[in-house]
Amino acid sequence: MSKKILVVGGTGMLGKPVAEKLSTSGFEVTVLSTNVDKAKENLPDSIAVEYGDVTKSESLKKPIEGKDFVYINLNAKLTPELYETIEIGGCDTVAKISKEMGVQRIGYISGASSQGGKKGILYLDAKVEAENRIITSGVPYTIFRASWFYESLPKFIQQGKAIILGDQPNQYRWLAASDFAVQVVEAFSNEKAADKCFYNGGPEKMTMKEALVKFCTVCYPDLNPEKMSFGMAKMFSKLPGMKPLELAIPFFEYFSTNVENIDLSEADTILGKNNTTVDEWSRLYKKQMT
């Protein structure tokens, strides 16, 4: 029997692979979107799309009604004023309506680096608060605290250069979105995943530079990853059109001193291991480039 699931944020870099994998795994998938026509163009016909805005509670009741599960993948795009309304407020509103509508489980993609505790950086603290709103909602939950995704590596290529902001000495458990999607499917298929917070990571521990070097070796062999100091980055961020850089600096400043000490064993046991290496992912990415 098909299970009905609403994916909140199912058209982007991390949400779309999850929505598609759920669909091909026997779930009846609906994606919530503020732009229905655009979302339909971006998704296979097997996935339904309904209008909804997480900042407007009344718009969420119809899409959530009758669903067995809800999966949340929100993106405030490093914009400070959006974290309260989108990340925290959105999760809070979705969770409350899910409780009202009798949803069996909520899934939410958070971040590994917070480890469930607020640390004084808006991006991470908003994720933690969003987790708290879901956990206390009264709906069974599965929180995915994911490490860095390979899918972010192409974003390090800017203006013909491979750039890393600041000293980034710490290693992370990089993973592929396609592997993560399999874990999400397993979580919604397995009662053992209810009321748990999992750490999700891949088979290799790498610094940002190590991951970027491997990516560039396959996809951009002419590029040699370079470091841009935070001081230089802050100077460039004042130039016209550099607002994204300005927003990214505090985010990368945090990671330059943050040690990711996470245990993947419970996720590996219940949800299955993520085995795709950065070399394998990069080769697949290169095929898509051509």
Summary of the structure (lengths in Angstrom):
residues: 290
radius of gyration: 18.8
end to end distance: 39.6
largest distance: 57.3
contacts: 971
relative contact order: 0.13
helix: 47%
strand: 20%
